[in-house]
Structures are given as structure tokens and as C-alpha cells.
Amino acid sequence: MSNRTLVCDLKNLLLEKGWEQKKLSELTGIREATISELVRNKNKMFPRQVLEKIINVLEIDDITKLIRIEYISQGAKESTD
């Protein structure tokens, strides 16, 4: 059985737009710390309200542009931070 994990691609989306995390925070009303966790993939949850604010501000029509499934090789150890 292969292991899978969810990965947030918010960092790449912000780079494409040329935006800082602070700008997204201001436009969405989401705390900068929450956005930083998403950018660094350190978040433990994907709250629906947060995702909806992000997809609306970034005008995302396909959730896989923001969140995707990544396969973890059996030799790799997943971080529990």
C-alpha cells in the first residue's frame, strides 16, 4: 500500500501572481500565520472557509491548483511537526 499526503501549492500560486503572503492576508482577512503555514505545508487542516477565501481572491476554478495528492515513498519518513 502506498502512502499519500495532501500538498498545498499556495507558494507557487503566490509566485505566479507576484504577491507576498501579506497581500493575500490583507485581501482575504486570513491571518498571516495561517497563510505561512499553508505556504510551508505545515498546516494540519484545510479549513473550508480559508480555502474558499483563497480560491475566490486568487480566482481559482480548479481545486487541484491549490491542493494536490503527493505519493510518499516507503523509505521517506513523514514529518509530524
Biopython code that builds the backbone (N, CA, C, O; Angstrom):
import numpy as np
from Bio.PDB.StructureBuilder import StructureBuilder

atoms = [
    (1, "MET", "N", (0.843, -1.190, 0.000)),
    (1, "MET", "CA", (0.000, 0.000, 0.000)),
    (1, "MET", "C", (0.884, 1.248, 0.000)),
    (1, "MET", "O", (1.788, 1.369, 0.827)),
    (2, "SER", "N", (0.629, 2.164, -0.914)),
    (2, "SER", "CA", (1.425, 3.392, -0.961)),
    (2, "SER", "C", (0.775, 4.462, -0.089)),
    (2, "SER", "O", (-0.448, 4.523, 0.035)),
    (3, "ASN", "N", (1.594, 5.281, 0.496)),
    (3, "ASN", "CA", (1.105, 6.375, 1.332)),
    (3, "ASN", "C", (0.963, 7.635, 0.507)),
    (3, "ASN", "O", (1.752, 7.906, -0.398)),
    (4, "ARG", "N", (-0.064, 8.399, 0.845)),
    (4, "ARG", "CA", (-0.331, 9.655, 0.152)),
    (4, "ARG", "C", (-0.451, 10.770, 1.178)),
    (4, "ARG", "O", (-0.788, 10.536, 2.339)),
    (5, "THR", "N", (-0.170, 11.974, 0.734)),
    (5, "THR", "CA", (-0.332, 13.149, 1.581)),
    (5, "THR", "C", (-0.888, 14.286, 0.738)),
    (5, "THR", "O", (-0.732, 14.303, -0.483)),
    (6, "LEU", "N", (-1.532, 15.225, 1.398)),
    (6, "LEU", "CA", (-2.024, 16.415, 0.710)),
    (6, "LEU", "C", (-0.949, 17.492, 0.731)),
    (6, "LEU", "O", (-0.300, 17.718, 1.752)),
    (7, "VAL", "N", (-0.769, 18.145, -0.394)),
    (7, "VAL", "CA", (0.225, 19.204, -0.521)),
    (7, "VAL", "C", (-0.478, 20.462, -1.005)),
    (7, "VAL", "O", (-1.264, 20.421, -1.951)),
    (8, "CYS", "N", (-0.192, 21.570, -0.355)),
    (8, "CYS", "CA", (-0.754, 22.858, -0.742)),
    (8, "CYS", "C", (0.245, 23.584, -1.646)),
    (8, "CYS", "O", (1.406, 23.751, -1.274)),
    (9, "ASP", "N", (-0.196, 24.010, -2.817)),
    (9, "ASP", "CA", (0.668, 24.714, -3.778)),
    (9, "ASP", "C", (0.491, 26.229, -3.717)),
    (9, "ASP", "O", (0.702, 26.921, -4.714)),
    (10, "LEU", "N", (0.109, 26.741, -2.562)),
    (10, "LEU", "CA", (-0.114, 28.182, -2.421)),
    (10, "LEU", "C", (1.153, 28.979, -2.707)),
    (10, "LEU", "O", (1.081, 30.067, -3.278)),
    (11, "LYS", "N", (2.291, 28.462, -2.323)),
    (11, "LYS", "CA", (3.553, 29.170, -2.571)),
    (11, "LYS", "C", (3.720, 29.464, -4.066)),
    (11, "LYS", "O", (4.053, 30.585, -4.451)),
    (12, "ASN", "N", (3.486, 28.448, -4.904)),
    (12, "ASN", "CA", (3.633, 28.625, -6.353)),
    (12, "ASN", "C", (2.587, 29.583, -6.915)),
    (12, "ASN", "O", (2.886, 30.377, -7.807)),
    (13, "LEU", "N", (1.367, 29.510, -6.399)),
    (13, "LEU", "CA", (0.315, 30.420, -6.868)),
    (13, "LEU", "C", (0.658, 31.871, -6.542)),
    (13, "LEU", "O", (0.424, 32.766, -7.355)),
    (14, "LEU", "N", (1.207, 32.101, -5.363)),
    (14, "LEU", "CA", (1.611, 33.465, -4.995)),
    (14, "LEU", "C", (2.769, 33.943, -5.860)),
    (14, "LEU", "O", (2.804, 35.106, -6.264)),
    (15, "LEU", "N", (3.714, 33.057, -6.146)),
    (15, "LEU", "CA", (4.835, 33.423, -7.017)),
    (15, "LEU", "C", (4.347, 33.799, -8.411)),
    (15, "LEU", "O", (4.819, 34.773, -8.999)),
    (16, "GLU", "N", (3.396, 33.023, -8.940)),
    (16, "GLU", "CA", (2.838, 33.316, -10.259)),
    (16, "GLU", "C", (2.192, 34.695, -10.306)),
    (16, "GLU", "O", (2.310, 35.405, -11.305)),
    (17, "LYS", "N", (1.512, 35.072, -9.231)),
    (17, "LYS", "CA", (0.845, 36.377, -9.162)),
    (17, "LYS", "C", (1.813, 37.498, -8.805)),
    (17, "LYS", "O", (1.513, 38.674, -9.016)),
    (18, "GLY", "N", (2.978, 37.132, -8.262)),
    (18, "GLY", "CA", (3.930, 38.128, -7.801)),
    (18, "GLY", "C", (3.499, 38.757, -6.475)),
    (18, "GLY", "O", (3.848, 39.899, -6.178)),
    (19, "TRP", "N", (2.746, 38.009, -5.694)),
    (19, "TRP", "CA", (2.205, 38.506, -4.429)),
    (19, "TRP", "C", (3.006, 38.004, -3.239)),
    (19, "TRP", "O", (3.563, 36.907, -3.257)),
    (20, "GLU", "N", (3.047, 38.825, -2.219)),
    (20, "GLU", "CA", (3.590, 38.430, -0.920)),
    (20, "GLU", "C", (2.453, 37.809, -0.113)),
    (20, "GLU", "O", (1.278, 38.034, -0.401)),
    (21, "GLN", "N", (2.815, 37.035, 0.887)),
    (21, "GLN", "CA", (1.817, 36.445, 1.780)),
    (21, "GLN", "C", (0.977, 37.524, 2.458)),
    (21, "GLN", "O", (-0.218, 37.345, 2.695)),
    (22, "LYS", "N", (1.622, 38.641, 2.762)),
    (22, "LYS", "CA", (0.928, 39.739, 3.436)),
    (22, "LYS", "C", (-0.230, 40.266, 2.583)),
    (22, "LYS", "O", (-1.303, 40.568, 3.105)),
    (23, "LYS", "N", (-0.008, 40.375, 1.279)),
    (23, "LYS", "CA", (-1.069, 40.872, 0.399)),
    (23, "LYS", "C", (-2.261, 39.914, 0.410)),
    (23, "LYS", "O", (-3.409, 40.351, 0.479)),
    (24, "LEU", "N", (-1.989, 38.610, 0.342)),
    (24, "LEU", "CA", (-3.080, 37.641, 0.383)),
    (24, "LEU", "C", (-3.819, 37.720, 1.708)),
    (24, "LEU", "O", (-5.043, 37.598, 1.753)),
    (25, "SER", "N", (-3.080, 37.921, 2.772)),
    (25, "SER", "CA", (-3.687, 38.071, 4.093)),
    (25, "SER", "C", (-4.623, 39.272, 4.131)),
    (25, "SER", "O", (-5.739, 39.180, 4.643)),
    (26, "GLU", "N", (-4.171, 40.386, 3.592)),
    (26, "GLU", "CA", (-4.988, 41.602, 3.584)),
    (26, "GLU", "C", (-6.249, 41.432, 2.735)),
    (26, "GLU", "O", (-7.324, 41.897, 3.111)),
    (27, "LEU", "N", (-6.110, 40.765, 1.595)),
    (27, "LEU", "CA", (-7.242, 40.607, 0.686)),
    (27, "LEU", "C", (-8.267, 39.562, 1.154)),
    (27, "LEU", "O", (-9.445, 39.641, 0.807)),
    (28, "THR", "N", (-7.807, 38.595, 1.937)),
    (28, "THR", "CA", (-8.695, 37.520, 2.386)),
    (28, "THR", "C", (-9.173, 37.685, 3.823)),
    (28, "THR", "O", (-10.209, 37.140, 4.204)),
    (29, "GLY", "N", (-8.415, 38.439, 4.621)),
    (29, "GLY", "CA", (-8.723, 38.532, 6.041)),
    (29, "GLY", "C", (-8.212, 37.334, 6.826)),
    (29, "GLY", "O", (-8.555, 37.164, 7.996)),
    (30, "ILE", "N", (-7.396, 36.507, 6.190)),
    (30, "ILE", "CA", (-6.804, 35.338, 6.846)),
    (30, "ILE", "C", (-5.507, 35.773, 7.526)),
    (30, "ILE", "O", (-4.722, 36.538, 6.967)),
    (31, "ARG", "N", (-5.301, 35.269, 8.741)),
    (31, "ARG", "CA", (-4.071, 35.624, 9.473)),
    (31, "ARG", "C", (-2.833, 35.248, 8.653)),
    (31, "ARG", "O", (-2.809, 34.222, 7.973)),
    (32, "GLU", "N", (-1.805, 36.101, 8.732)),
    (32, "GLU", "CA", (-0.556, 35.816, 8.015)),
    (32, "GLU", "C", (0.055, 34.501, 8.463)),
    (32, "GLU", "O", (0.639, 33.782, 7.652)),
    (33, "ALA", "N", (-0.073, 34.174, 9.755)),
    (33, "ALA", "CA", (0.476, 32.914, 10.275)),
    (33, "ALA", "C", (-0.183, 31.712, 9.604)),
    (33, "ALA", "O", (0.486, 30.721, 9.309)),
    (34, "THR", "N", (-1.479, 31.796, 9.366)),
    (34, "THR", "CA", (-2.201, 30.701, 8.706)),
    (34, "THR", "C", (-1.732, 30.549, 7.269)),
    (34, "THR", "O", (-1.513, 29.434, 6.795)),
    (35, "ILE", "N", (-1.580, 31.665, 6.583)),
    (35, "ILE", "CA", (-1.097, 31.630, 5.198)),
    (35, "ILE", "C", (0.322, 31.082, 5.149)),
    (35, "ILE", "O", (0.650, 30.288, 4.267)),
    (36, "SER", "N", (1.157, 31.493, 6.076)),
    (36, "SER", "CA", (2.528, 30.996, 6.142)),
    (36, "SER", "C", (2.561, 29.486, 6.337)),
    (36, "SER", "O", (3.370, 28.799, 5.714)),
    (37, "GLU", "N", (1.694, 28.968, 7.192)),
    (37, "GLU", "CA", (1.629, 27.514, 7.403)),
    (37, "GLU", "C", (1.223, 26.797, 6.115)),
    (37, "GLU", "O", (1.772, 25.744, 5.790)),
    (38, "LEU", "N", (0.279, 27.355, 5.396)),
    (38, "LEU", "CA", (-0.145, 26.756, 4.125)),
    (38, "LEU", "C", (0.986, 26.788, 3.098)),
    (38, "LEU", "O", (1.214, 25.809, 2.387)),
    (39, "VAL", "N", (1.688, 27.909, 3.024)),
    (39, "VAL", "CA", (2.792, 28.062, 2.073)),
    (39, "VAL", "C", (3.906, 27.059, 2.376)),
    (39, "VAL", "O", (4.513, 26.500, 1.462)),
    (40, "ARG", "N", (4.166, 26.837, 3.655)),
    (40, "ARG", "CA", (5.245, 25.921, 4.066)),
    (40, "ARG", "C", (4.765, 24.485, 4.257)),
    (40, "ARG", "O", (5.546, 23.619, 4.650)),
    (41, "ASN", "N", (3.480, 24.225, 3.980)),
    (41, "ASN", "CA", (2.888, 22.900, 4.155)),
    (41, "ASN", "C", (3.055, 22.386, 5.580)),
    (41, "ASN", "O", (3.346, 21.210, 5.796)),
    (42, "LYS", "N", (2.870, 23.267, 6.536)),
    (42, "LYS", "CA", (2.953, 22.911, 7.954)),
    (42, "LYS", "C", (1.577, 22.863, 8.599)),
    (42, "LYS", "O", (1.458, 22.609, 9.798)),
    (43, "ASN", "N", (0.543, 23.105, 7.812)),
    (43, "ASN", "CA", (-0.819, 23.109, 8.346)),
    (43, "ASN", "C", (-1.284, 21.687, 8.611)),
    (43, "ASN", "O", (-0.910, 20.751, 7.904)),
    (44, "LYS", "N", (-2.097, 21.545, 9.632)),
    (44, "LYS", "CA", (-2.645, 20.238, 9.969)),
    (44, "LYS", "C", (-4.055, 20.059, 9.402)),
    (44, "LYS", "O", (-4.550, 18.936, 9.307)),
    (45, "MET", "N", (-4.698, 21.163, 9.027)),
    (45, "MET", "CA", (-6.058, 21.123, 8.483)),
    (45, "MET", "C", (-6.170, 22.089, 7.307)),
    (45, "MET", "O", (-5.355, 22.998, 7.140)),
    (46, "PHE", "N", (-7.205, 21.864, 6.499)),
    (46, "PHE", "CA", (-7.552, 22.760, 5.410)),
    (46, "PHE", "C", (-8.973, 23.247, 5.662)),
    (46, "PHE", "O", (-9.923, 22.711, 5.092)),
    (47, "PRO", "N", (-9.126, 24.262, 6.517)),
    (47, "PRO", "CA", (-10.490, 24.750, 6.814)),
    (47, "PRO", "C", (-11.185, 25.255, 5.548)),
    (47, "PRO", "O", (-10.617, 26.014, 4.763)),
    (48, "ARG", "N", (-12.421, 24.811, 5.378)),
    (48, "ARG", "CA", (-13.196, 25.161, 4.189)),
    (48, "ARG", "C", (-13.288, 26.674, 3.984)),
    (48, "ARG", "O", (-13.134, 27.156, 2.862)),
    (49, "GLN", "N", (-13.538, 27.426, 5.059)),
    (49, "GLN", "CA", (-13.680, 28.879, 4.929)),
    (49, "GLN", "C", (-12.388, 29.530, 4.445)),
    (49, "GLN", "O", (-12.419, 30.474, 3.655)),
    (50, "VAL", "N", (-11.264, 29.026, 4.918)),
    (50, "VAL", "CA", (-9.963, 29.553, 4.483)),
    (50, "VAL", "C", (-9.758, 29.264, 3.006)),
    (50, "VAL", "O", (-9.375, 30.150, 2.242)),
    (51, "LEU", "N", (-10.012, 28.022, 2.604)),
    (51, "LEU", "CA", (-9.841, 27.653, 1.196)),
    (51, "LEU", "C", (-10.752, 28.458, 0.289)),
    (51, "LEU", "O", (-10.333, 28.892, -0.785)),
    (52, "GLU", "N", (-11.998, 28.662, 0.709)),
    (52, "GLU", "CA", (-12.932, 29.439, -0.107)),
    (52, "GLU", "C", (-12.465, 30.874, -0.285)),
    (52, "GLU", "O", (-12.576, 31.429, -1.378)),
    (53, "LYS", "N", (-11.947, 31.481, 0.772)),
    (53, "LYS", "CA", (-11.438, 32.857, 0.646)),
    (53, "LYS", "C", (-10.268, 32.908, -0.329)),
    (53, "LYS", "O", (-10.179, 33.816, -1.155)),
    (54, "ILE", "N", (-9.376, 31.932, -0.230)),
    (54, "ILE", "CA", (-8.195, 31.905, -1.102)),
    (54, "ILE", "C", (-8.599, 31.686, -2.557)),
    (54, "ILE", "O", (-8.117, 32.394, -3.441)),
    (55, "ILE", "N", (-9.483, 30.710, -2.821)),
    (55, "ILE", "CA", (-9.850, 30.453, -4.217)),
    (55, "ILE", "C", (-10.620, 31.610, -4.827)),
    (55, "ILE", "O", (-10.535, 31.843, -6.033)),
    (56, "ASN", "N", (-11.369, 32.336, -4.010)),
    (56, "ASN", "CA", (-12.082, 33.495, -4.536)),
    (56, "ASN", "C", (-11.137, 34.646, -4.856)),
    (56, "ASN", "O", (-11.260, 35.266, -5.912)),
    (57, "VAL", "N", (-10.211, 34.938, -3.975)),
    (57, "VAL", "CA", (-9.273, 36.050, -4.206)),
    (57, "VAL", "C", (-8.315, 35.724, -5.348)),
    (57, "VAL", "O", (-8.007, 36.588, -6.168)),
    (58, "LEU", "N", (-7.841, 34.470, -5.403)),
    (58, "LEU", "CA", (-6.904, 34.090, -6.461)),
    (58, "LEU", "C", (-7.622, 33.657, -7.743)),
    (58, "LEU", "O", (-6.979, 33.333, -8.742)),
    (59, "GLU", "N", (-8.959, 33.654, -7.704)),
    (59, "GLU", "CA", (-9.779, 33.281, -8.862)),
    (59, "GLU", "C", (-9.419, 31.892, -9.394)),
    (59, "GLU", "O", (-9.173, 31.711, -10.587)),
    (60, "ILE", "N", (-9.395, 30.922, -8.487)),
    (60, "ILE", "CA", (-9.070, 29.540, -8.828)),
    (60, "ILE", "C", (-10.364, 28.796, -9.120)),
    (60, "ILE", "O", (-11.302, 28.829, -8.324)),
    (61, "ASP", "N", (-10.411, 28.120, -10.272)),
    (61, "ASP", "CA", (-11.588, 27.345, -10.658)),
    (61, "ASP", "C", (-11.381, 25.841, -10.503)),
    (61, "ASP", "O", (-12.328, 25.065, -10.630)),
    (62, "ASP", "N", (-10.156, 25.434, -10.231)),
    (62, "ASP", "CA", (-9.826, 24.016, -10.105)),
    (62, "ASP", "C", (-9.039, 23.832, -8.805)),
    (62, "ASP", "O", (-7.909, 24.306, -8.694)),
    (63, "ILE", "N", (-9.630, 23.147, -7.825)),
    (63, "ILE", "CA", (-9.015, 22.999, -6.505)),
    (63, "ILE", "C", (-7.654, 22.303, -6.583)),
    (63, "ILE", "O", (-6.823, 22.483, -5.692)),
    (64, "THR", "N", (-7.414, 21.515, -7.629)),
    (64, "THR", "CA", (-6.122, 20.835, -7.739)),
    (64, "THR", "C", (-4.974, 21.806, -8.034)),
    (64, "THR", "O", (-3.805, 21.426, -7.960)),
    (65, "LYS", "N", (-5.300, 23.030, -8.360)),
    (65, "LYS", "CA", (-4.254, 24.046, -8.499)),
    (65, "LYS", "C", (-3.767, 24.505, -7.127)),
    (65, "LYS", "O", (-2.656, 25.018, -6.992)),
    (66, "LEU", "N", (-4.605, 24.317, -6.115)),
    (66, "LEU", "CA", (-4.266, 24.730, -4.753)),
    (66, "LEU", "C", (-3.829, 23.548, -3.888)),
    (66, "LEU", "O", (-2.864, 23.651, -3.130)),
    (67, "ILE", "N", (-4.541, 22.427, -4.005)),
    (67, "ILE", "CA", (-4.244, 21.243, -3.193)),
    (67, "ILE", "C", (-4.135, 20.034, -4.107)),
    (67, "ILE", "O", (-4.968, 19.829, -4.990)),
    (68, "ARG", "N", (-3.092, 19.230, -3.882)),
    (68, "ARG", "CA", (-2.908, 18.028, -4.693)),
    (68, "ARG", "C", (-2.468, 16.871, -3.800)),
    (68, "ARG", "O", (-2.067, 17.068, -2.653)),
    (69, "ILE", "N", (-2.551, 15.683, -4.343)),
    (69, "ILE", "CA", (-2.110, 14.481, -3.634)),
    (69, "ILE", "C", (-0.692, 14.168, -4.074)),
    (69, "ILE", "O", (-0.377, 14.176, -5.264)),
    (70, "GLU", "N", (0.157, 13.892, -3.096)),
    (70, "GLU", "CA", (1.537, 13.515, -3.386)),
    (70, "GLU", "C", (1.788, 12.150, -2.776)),
    (70, "GLU", "O", (1.355, 11.872, -1.658)),
    (71, "TYR", "N", (2.482, 11.305, -3.504)),
    (71, "TYR", "CA", (2.812, 9.976, -3.017)),
    (71, "TYR", "C", (4.113, 10.035, -2.220)),
    (71, "TYR", "O", (5.076, 10.685, -2.626)),
    (72, "ILE", "N", (4.125, 9.347, -1.083)),
    (72, "ILE", "CA", (5.303, 9.301, -0.216)),
    (72, "ILE", "C", (5.964, 7.947, -0.410)),
    (72, "ILE", "O", (5.325, 6.905, -0.264)),
    (73, "SER", "N", (7.249, 7.971, -0.741)),
    (73, "SER", "CA", (7.952, 6.695, -0.900)),
    (73, "SER", "C", (8.060, 6.012, 0.456)),
    (73, "SER", "O", (8.101, 6.680, 1.489)),
    (74, "GLN", "N", (8.106, 4.708, 0.457)),
    (74, "GLN", "CA", (8.102, 3.960, 1.710)),
    (74, "GLN", "C", (9.342, 4.231, 2.541)),
    (74, "GLN", "O", (9.306, 4.069, 3.761)),
    (75, "GLY", "N", (10.429, 4.634, 1.922)),
    (75, "GLY", "CA", (11.666, 4.927, 2.662)),
    (75, "GLY", "C", (11.641, 6.305, 3.311)),
    (75, "GLY", "O", (12.402, 6.565, 4.242)),
    (76, "ALA", "N", (10.770, 7.192, 2.826)),
    (76, "ALA", "CA", (10.704, 8.554, 3.364)),
    (76, "ALA", "C", (9.895, 8.559, 4.644)),
    (76, "ALA", "O", (8.903, 7.839, 4.765)),
    (77, "LYS", "N", (10.314, 9.360, 5.588)),
    (77, "LYS", "CA", (9.596, 9.489, 6.848)),
    (77, "LYS", "C", (8.847, 10.809, 6.846)),
    (77, "LYS", "O", (9.428, 11.861, 6.578)),
    (78, "GLU", "N", (7.558, 10.751, 7.144)),
    (78, "GLU", "CA", (6.716, 11.943, 7.149)),
    (78, "GLU", "C", (6.963, 12.747, 8.414)),
    (78, "GLU", "O", (7.071, 12.185, 9.503)),
    (79, "SER", "N", (7.052, 14.062, 8.269)),
    (79, "SER", "CA", (7.238, 14.961, 9.397)),
    (79, "SER", "C", (5.957, 15.051, 10.214)),
    (79, "SER", "O", (4.860, 15.076, 9.656)),
    (80, "THR", "N", (6.094, 15.098, 11.525)),
    (80, "THR", "CA", (4.919, 15.207, 12.404)),
    (80, "THR", "C", (4.875, 16.529, 13.116)),
    (80, "THR", "O", (4.198, 16.659, 14.135)),
    (81, "ASP", "N", (5.585, 17.524, 12.602)),
    (81, "ASP", "CA", (5.603, 18.861, 13.240)),
    (81, "ASP", "C", (4.237, 19.456, 13.278)),
    (81, "ASP", "O", (4.062, 20.568, 13.775)),
]
sb = StructureBuilder()
sb.init_structure("model")
sb.init_model(0)
sb.init_chain("A")
sb.init_seg("    ")
for serial, (resi, resn, name, xyz) in enumerate(atoms, 1):
    if name == "N":
        sb.init_residue(resn, " ", resi, " ")
    sb.init_atom(name, np.array(xyz, "f"), 0.0, 1.0, " ", f" {name:<3s}", serial, name[0])
structure = sb.get_structure()
